[in-house]
Amino acid sequence: ALRNELRLEQARLNETMRALTIITVAIAVPTMLAGFYGMNVELPGQGVHAMFWVIALLSILASSAVIWYFVWHNKSK
């Protein structure tokens, strides 16, 4: 009985860690892009006013791709 309880607890912990990993990796991508464009050096597209939307779109697409990989790609296995 104790082994079964430990196995269930470990399974719940694994699911929690998986969810936290997905969230962490998904948030890391936009943070990295914002970090590159937040530096005080000349970067491509710095003077373009629409660059904010380009960076925002890239962040959303990259985060979506990471979430898709972790959530839906692993369900097929």
DSSP file with accessible surface (Angstrom, degrees, kcal/mol):
  #  RESIDUE AA STRUCTURE BP1 BP2  ACC     N-H-->O    O-->H-N    N-H-->O    O-->H-N    TCO  KAPPA ALPHA  PHI   PSI    X-CA   Y-CA   Z-CA
    1    1 A A     >        0   0  102      0, 0.0     4,-1.9     0, 0.0     5,-0.1   0.000 360.0 360.0 360.0 -41.0    0.0    0.0    0.0
    2    2 A L  H  >  +     0   0  117      1,-0.2     4,-2.5     2,-0.2     5,-0.2   0.902 360.0  53.0 -66.1 -39.5    2.8    2.4    0.8
    3    3 A R  H  > S+     0   0  188      1,-0.2     4,-2.4     2,-0.2    -1,-0.2   0.902 108.3  50.6 -62.4 -40.9    4.6    1.7   -2.5
    4    4 A N  H  > S+     0   0   94      2,-0.2     4,-2.4     1,-0.2    -1,-0.2   0.907 110.3  49.3 -64.9 -40.1    1.4    2.5   -4.4
    5    5 A E  H  X S+     0   0  123     -4,-1.9     4,-2.5     1,-0.2    -2,-0.2   0.911 111.4  49.3 -64.3 -41.5    1.0    5.8   -2.6
    6    6 A L  H  X S+     0   0   97     -4,-2.5     4,-2.5     2,-0.2    -2,-0.2   0.892 110.5  50.7 -65.0 -39.0    4.7    6.7   -3.2
    7    7 A R  H  X S+     0   0  151     -4,-2.4     4,-2.4     2,-0.2    -2,-0.2   0.915 111.3  47.8 -64.8 -42.9    4.2    5.8   -6.9
    8    8 A L  H  X S+     0   0  107     -4,-2.4     4,-2.3     2,-0.2    -2,-0.2   0.916 112.4  49.1 -64.2 -41.2    1.1    8.0   -7.2
    9    9 A E  H  X S+     0   0  116     -4,-2.5     4,-2.4     1,-0.2    -2,-0.2   0.919 111.4  49.6 -64.5 -40.8    2.9   10.8   -5.4
   10   10 A Q  H  X S+     0   0  117     -4,-2.5     4,-2.6     2,-0.2    -2,-0.2   0.898 109.5  51.8 -65.7 -38.6    5.9   10.5   -7.7
   11   11 A A  H  X S+     0   0   51     -4,-2.4     4,-2.1     2,-0.2    -1,-0.2   0.913 110.6  48.1 -64.3 -42.3    3.6   10.5  -10.8
   12   12 A R  H  X S+     0   0  152     -4,-2.3     4,-2.3     2,-0.2    -2,-0.2   0.912 111.7  50.3 -64.0 -40.8    1.9   13.7   -9.5
   13   13 A L  H  X S+     0   0  100     -4,-2.4     4,-2.8     1,-0.2     5,-0.2   0.911 108.6  52.3 -64.2 -40.7    5.3   15.3   -8.9
   14   14 A N  H  X S+     0   0   92     -4,-2.6     4,-2.2     2,-0.2    -1,-0.2   0.904 109.9  48.4 -62.3 -41.4    6.5   14.4  -12.4
   15   15 A E  H  X S+     0   0  121     -4,-2.1     4,-2.2     2,-0.2    -1,-0.2   0.901 111.8  49.8 -65.8 -39.4    3.4   16.0  -13.9
   16   16 A T  H  X S+     0   0   78     -4,-2.3     4,-2.5     2,-0.2    -2,-0.2   0.932 111.8  47.6 -63.8 -44.8    4.0   19.1  -11.9
   17   17 A M  H  X S+     0   0   98     -4,-2.8     4,-2.2     1,-0.2    -2,-0.2   0.878 110.2  53.2 -65.1 -36.5    7.6   19.3  -12.9
   18   18 A R  H  X S+     0   0   78     -4,-2.2     4,-2.2    -5,-0.2    -1,-0.2   0.933 109.9  47.6 -63.6 -45.0    6.7   18.8  -16.5
   19   19 A A  H  X S+     0   0   49     -4,-2.2     4,-2.3     1,-0.2    -2,-0.2   0.924 112.3  49.1 -63.6 -42.5    4.2   21.7  -16.4
   20   20 A L  H  X S+     0   0   89     -4,-2.5     4,-2.6     1,-0.2    -1,-0.2   0.876 109.7  52.5 -65.3 -36.3    6.7   24.0  -14.7
   21   21 A T  H  X S+     0   0   62     -4,-2.2     4,-2.6     2,-0.2     5,-0.3   0.924 108.7  49.9 -64.6 -43.4    9.3   23.1  -17.3
   22   22 A I  H  X S+     0   0   19     -4,-2.2     4,-2.4     1,-0.2    -2,-0.2   0.943 113.1  46.2 -60.1 -46.4    6.9   23.9  -20.1
   23   23 A I  H  X S+     0   0   92     -4,-2.3     4,-2.1     1,-0.2     5,-0.2   0.931 113.2  49.5 -63.5 -43.7    6.1   27.3  -18.5
   24   24 A T  H  X S+     0   0   91     -4,-2.6     4,-1.8     1,-0.2    -2,-0.2   0.932 113.9  43.7 -63.7 -46.3    9.8   28.1  -17.9
   25   25 A V  H  X S+     0   0   52     -4,-2.6     4,-1.3     1,-0.2    -1,-0.2   0.906 112.5  52.8 -68.5 -38.9   11.0   27.3  -21.4
   26   26 A A  H  < S+     0   0    9     -4,-2.4    -1,-0.2    -5,-0.3    -2,-0.2   0.868 113.1  44.0 -64.8 -34.9    8.1   29.1  -23.0
   27   27 A I  H  X S+     0   0  101     -4,-2.1     4,-1.6    -5,-0.2    -1,-0.2   0.805 104.9  64.2 -79.5 -26.2    8.8   32.3  -20.9
   28   28 A A  H  X S+     0   0   52     -4,-1.8     4,-2.3    -5,-0.2    -2,-0.2   0.848  94.7  60.2 -67.1 -32.9   12.6   32.0  -21.6
   29   29 A V  H  X S+     0   0   29     -4,-1.3     4,-2.2     2,-0.2     5,-0.2   0.967 108.2  40.1 -65.1 -53.9   12.2   32.5  -25.4
   30   30 A P  H  > S+     0   0   38      0, 0.0     4,-2.7     0, 0.0     5,-0.2   0.880 113.8  56.4 -63.6 -31.5   10.6   36.0  -25.2
   31   31 A T  H  X S+     0   0   90     -4,-1.6     4,-2.2     2,-0.2    -2,-0.2   0.917 107.3  48.6 -64.0 -41.0   12.9   37.0  -22.4
   32   32 A M  H  X S+     0   0  104     -4,-2.3     4,-2.1     2,-0.2    -1,-0.2   0.935 112.4  47.6 -64.7 -45.1   15.9   36.1  -24.6
   33   33 A L  H  X S+     0   0   33     -4,-2.2     4,-1.9     1,-0.2    -2,-0.2   0.920 113.0  48.4 -63.2 -42.2   14.6   38.1  -27.5
   34   34 A A  H  X S+     0   0   60     -4,-2.7     4,-0.8     1,-0.2    -1,-0.2   0.877 108.7  55.5 -65.4 -34.7   13.8   41.1  -25.3
   35   35 A G  H  < S+     0   0   41     -4,-2.2     4,-0.4    -5,-0.2     3,-0.4   0.902 106.1  50.3 -64.3 -40.4   17.3   40.9  -23.8
   36   36 A F  H >< S+     0   0  105     -4,-2.1     3,-0.8     1,-0.2    -1,-0.2   0.924 116.1  40.9 -63.5 -44.3   18.9   41.1  -27.2
   37   37 A Y  H 3< S+     0   0   91     -4,-1.9    -1,-0.2     1,-0.2    -2,-0.2   0.502 107.6  63.7 -86.0  -0.3   16.9   44.2  -28.2
   38   38 A G  T 3< S+     0   0   55     -4,-0.8    -1,-0.2    -3,-0.4    -2,-0.2   0.491  79.9 106.1 -96.3  -3.3   17.3   45.7  -24.8
   39   39 A M  S <  S-     0   0   91     -3,-0.8     2,-1.1    -4,-0.4     4,-0.1  -0.384  80.4-117.5 -75.5 156.3   21.1   46.0  -25.0
   40   40 A N  S    S+     0   0  170     -2,-0.1     2,-0.3     2,-0.1    -1,-0.1  -0.336  81.1  96.5 -91.6  53.6   22.6   49.4  -25.6
   41   41 A V  S    S-     0   0   78     -2,-1.1     2,-0.3    -4,-0.0    -2,-0.0  -0.921  85.7 -87.1-133.8 162.1   24.2   48.6  -28.9
   42   42 A E        -     0   0  167     -2,-0.3    -2,-0.1     3,-0.0    -3,-0.0  -0.547  50.7-179.9 -71.5 129.4   23.1   49.1  -32.5
   43   43 A L    >   -     0   0   40     -2,-0.3     3,-1.6    -6,-0.1     4,-0.2  -0.923  37.1 -85.6-128.1 155.1   20.9   46.2  -33.7
   44   44 A P  T 3  S+     0   0  101      0, 0.0     0, 0.0     0, 0.0     0, 0.0  -0.354 113.9  13.9 -60.8 134.5   19.2   45.6  -37.1
   45   45 A G  T >  S+     0   0   25      1,-0.0     3,-0.9    -2,-0.0     6,-0.2   0.618  81.9 136.5  78.6  15.0   15.9   47.3  -37.3
   46   46 A Q  T <  S+     0   0  102     -3,-1.6     5,-0.1     1,-0.3    -1,-0.0   0.865  72.5  45.7 -65.6 -35.3   16.5   49.5  -34.3
   47   47 A G  T 3  S+     0   0   70     -4,-0.2     2,-0.4     4,-0.0    -1,-0.3   0.549  89.0 102.4 -85.9  -5.3   15.1   52.6  -36.0
   48   48 A V    X   -     0   0   83     -3,-0.9     3,-1.2     1,-0.2     4,-0.3  -0.661  61.2-153.1 -83.9 126.5   12.0   50.8  -37.4
   49   49 A H  T >  S+     0   0  183     -2,-0.4     3,-0.7     1,-0.3     4,-0.3   0.789  93.6  58.0 -70.3 -26.3    8.8   51.6  -35.4
   50   50 A A  T >> S+     0   0   54      1,-0.2     4,-1.7     2,-0.1     3,-0.5   0.517  78.7  93.3 -81.8  -1.4    7.2   48.3  -36.4
   51   51 A M  H <> S+     0   0   41     -3,-1.2     4,-2.8     1,-0.2     5,-0.3   0.838  76.8  62.3 -63.6 -29.8   10.1   46.3  -34.9
   52   52 A F  H <> S+     0   0  136     -3,-0.7     4,-2.6    -4,-0.3    -1,-0.2   0.935 105.8  45.2 -57.7 -45.7    8.2   46.0  -31.6
   53   53 A W  H <> S+     0   0  179     -3,-0.5     4,-2.6    -4,-0.3    -1,-0.2   0.854 111.2  53.1 -69.5 -33.1    5.5   44.1  -33.4
   54   54 A V  H  X S+     0   0   70     -4,-1.7     4,-2.7     2,-0.2    -2,-0.2   0.943 112.1  44.7 -65.0 -45.6    8.0   41.9  -35.2
   55   55 A I  H  X S+     0   0   24     -4,-2.8     4,-2.5     2,-0.2    -2,-0.2   0.913 113.6  50.6 -64.3 -42.0    9.7   41.0  -31.9
   56   56 A A  H  X S+     0   0   26     -4,-2.6     4,-2.5    -5,-0.3    -2,-0.2   0.928 111.8  47.4 -62.8 -42.8    6.3   40.4  -30.3
   57   57 A L  H  X S+     0   0  102     -4,-2.6     4,-2.8     2,-0.2     5,-0.2   0.923 112.0  49.7 -64.8 -43.0    5.2   38.1  -33.1
   58   58 A L  H  X S+     0   0   86     -4,-2.7     4,-2.7     2,-0.2     5,-0.2   0.904 111.2  50.2 -62.1 -40.2    8.5   36.2  -33.1
   59   59 A S  H  X S+     0   0   14     -4,-2.5     4,-2.6     2,-0.2     5,-0.2   0.927 112.1  46.5 -64.2 -43.7    8.1   35.7  -29.3
   60   60 A I  H  X S+     0   0  104     -4,-2.5     4,-2.5     2,-0.2    -2,-0.2   0.929 114.6  47.1 -65.5 -43.9    4.6   34.4  -29.6
   61   61 A L  H  X S+     0   0  101     -4,-2.8     4,-2.3     2,-0.2    -2,-0.2   0.923 114.1  46.8 -64.1 -43.8    5.5   32.1  -32.4
   62   62 A A  H  X S+     0   0   32     -4,-2.7     4,-2.1    -5,-0.2    -2,-0.2   0.925 114.1  47.2 -66.4 -42.1    8.6   30.7  -30.7
   63   63 A S  H  X S+     0   0   18     -4,-2.6     4,-2.6    -5,-0.2    -1,-0.2   0.908 111.6  51.3 -65.7 -39.6    6.7   30.2  -27.4
   64   64 A S  H  X S+     0   0   64     -4,-2.5     4,-2.8    -5,-0.2    -1,-0.2   0.894 108.8  51.4 -63.1 -39.9    3.8   28.5  -29.2
   65   65 A A  H  X S+     0   0   56     -4,-2.3     4,-2.4     2,-0.2    -2,-0.2   0.909 110.7  48.2 -63.8 -41.1    6.3   26.2  -30.9
   66   66 A V  H  X S+     0   0   29     -4,-2.1     4,-2.4     2,-0.2     5,-0.2   0.939 113.3  47.0 -64.6 -45.0    7.9   25.3  -27.6
   67   67 A I  H  X S+     0   0   62     -4,-2.6     4,-2.8     1,-0.2     5,-0.4   0.926 111.8  51.3 -63.6 -43.2    4.5   24.7  -26.0
   68   68 A W  H  X>S+     0   0  135     -4,-2.8     5,-1.8    -5,-0.2     4,-1.4   0.933 110.0  50.0 -58.3 -45.5    3.3   22.6  -29.0
   69   69 A Y  I  <>S+     0   0  109     -4,-2.4     5,-0.7     1,-0.2    -2,-0.2   0.936 116.4  39.8 -60.5 -48.1    6.5   20.5  -28.8
   70   70 A F  I  <5S+     0   0   49     -4,-2.4    -1,-0.2     3,-0.2    -2,-0.2   0.880 126.0  32.7 -71.1 -38.8    6.1   19.7  -25.1
   71   71 A V  I  <5S+     0   0   32     -4,-2.8     4,-0.4    -5,-0.2    -3,-0.2   0.964 130.7  21.1 -86.7 -56.9    2.4   19.3  -25.0
   72   72 A W  I  X5S+     0   0  146     -4,-1.4     4,-0.7    -5,-0.4     3,-0.4   0.842 118.2  56.9 -88.9 -32.4    1.2   17.7  -28.2
   73   73 A H  I >4<S+     0   0   58     -5,-1.8     3,-0.7     1,-0.2     4,-0.3   0.898 108.4  48.3 -66.3 -38.3    4.3   16.2  -29.6
   74   74 A N  G >4<S+     0   0   52     -5,-0.7     3,-0.7     1,-0.2    -1,-0.2   0.667  98.3  69.1 -78.6 -15.0    4.9   14.0  -26.5
   75   75 A K  G 34 S+     0   0  147     -4,-0.4    -1,-0.2    -3,-0.4    -2,-0.2   0.774  91.4  61.5 -71.7 -25.0    1.3   12.8  -26.5
   76   76 A S  G <<        0   0   99     -4,-0.7    -1,-0.2    -3,-0.7    -2,-0.2   0.659 360.0 360.0 -76.5 -12.8    1.9   10.8  -29.7
   77   77 A K    <         0   0  181     -3,-0.7    -3,-0.0    -4,-0.3     0, 0.0  -0.507 360.0 360.0 -91.5 360.0    4.5    8.7  -27.9
